[in-house]
Structures are given as structure tokens and as C-alpha cells.
Amino acid sequence: MSRNEIDVKKFQKSITKELDTVKDRVRNLIGSSHWGEEGKYKEAILRNVIRRFLPANLSLGTGFVIRKDNNRTQISNQIDIIVYDNTIPVLFSEGDFVITTYKNVKAIIEVKTKIRNSNLQEIIEKAKENGKLIVKEAFNGIFSYEYDDNINSSYVDDVLKSTKGHVNHLSLGKDKFIRFWKKEDRNRLTPVINCEGDFYNFYKLKGLSFSYFISNLLDMACSEKLDDRWWFLFPIEGTKEVHRERTICLE
């Protein structure tokens, strides 16, 4: 490699390696008897990595989203990570804890240490209900440091179909990535998708699932188009569609 060449894929893989390396540091010191504190630590790790890439008008924290329509007030479950536009006032903030309305929310994320198929429905249902309180075009992701189960199970298909697209990005361990697509996108993907309606694509992105999750978040959360750095955010040559394993049609 010449001095002027850069290895973007290696850089993006280093993000996954960093997250994968530091995830167990607390457990190594305090054991497995304090799962709650370990979970908070892993949320903080991901928040700190995402924060490095956010523009100045976006902040992130943990907390609640409130939506009031026609005198009906809805309050989310506690959300592990909220990315919000800080040019719009929040209702309350103290440190990283924030309560805000849906209008300035750009992304929400549910963070888990490990997901198995046995707890997938519960996790997705919570993320789906939280997602209903924000605009559907916002990023609604589930991030799991580990996934140890059969991703090709029909049970996984049924759980994802039940979301109706409210959960749009899932990173299941460092290699597995799932993304929701609108039906109008099907003809611009190669190979072309045969679904009549919206769909989920499953990808095997070896060592890149975490970084692609973050890159998609940035692409959806930023008000400006990021086409000048597409090569940096999504470094797989020929697009990640070359690593598509299968598709679930929602209709």
C-alpha cells in the first residue's frame, strides 16, 4: 500500500474490534453478579463511540420520549440511546439523562449484551412500541454485542414481520446485520428484490456489522446528505448487497 492509499475497511473493522474488545472489561472485574451495571457500561461504550462521529447539532443520551396527540399522552419505555437534535429544546436533561418529545428525535437504540431467539420477540416488541412514538423515517435500531442462535429460523422471520418496519436496523453480533427497506428501493438493489411490498434484508458482514449499524444511523440522523463520504461510511466494494444472505417480504 502506498503512502497516499487509505484502508477504510480496516478502519471500520477497528470500530467493531474496539466494541468487541472492551465489552467484557467490567465483567472481568466484578463478575456476573451485577448484570444491571454491566448493561449500563455497555450502553455507555456504544454511546461514546457514536458520539465521536456526530455533528455538533446532534446529542445523545438515555431516557424517555413523550408524544401528545389529541389530548392523549404517550410515554415510551426507557430508551437506552436517544440521538436528538439539540437545536430544539428538550423537556428535561441532567447529564446523559433526557426527556424530550418526538419532534427532535433522530434515532433510538436498544442495547443488549446477547440476543437469542428466545428473547428476540420481547426485545423487538419493546423497540417497536418505542418506535411508534417517533416519526417512522427515524432510525430505530437494536444493537447486540453477541448473537448465538439460528438467524435463518422461521421464528425470526415471523418476529420481524410483526414489526411492520418500525424497527429498521439490527446488529446481531459483529457479523450479522439486518436492514429494513421500503418497497420503492427494491429495484435499485442488485440482485433485484422480488417482494411486492416492504422487506428486510439479512447480511453477513464479517467484522463490519457494528460499524455499518453506526454508519446507517449517521446517514439517517444527519440533515445533510453524506454522499461525499459514502466510500468511508460503507466501504464494501460493490455495496453490501454482495453479502446479502436472504430477504423477508412483509407482504
Secondary structure, DSSP 4 states (H G I P E B T S, - for coil): --TT---HHHHHHHHHHHHHHHTTHHHHHHTTS-HHHHHHHHHHHHHHHHHHH--TTEEEEEEEEEEEETTEEEEPPPEEEEEEETTS--SEEETTEEEEEGGGEEEEEEEEEEE-HHHHHHHHHHHHHHHTTS-TTSEEEEEEEEE-S-TT-HHHHHHHHTTTTSS-EEEETTTEEEEEE-GGGGGGSSSPP--SS-EEEEEE-TTTHHHHHHHHHHHHH-SS--GGGHHHHS-STT-GGGGEEEEEE--
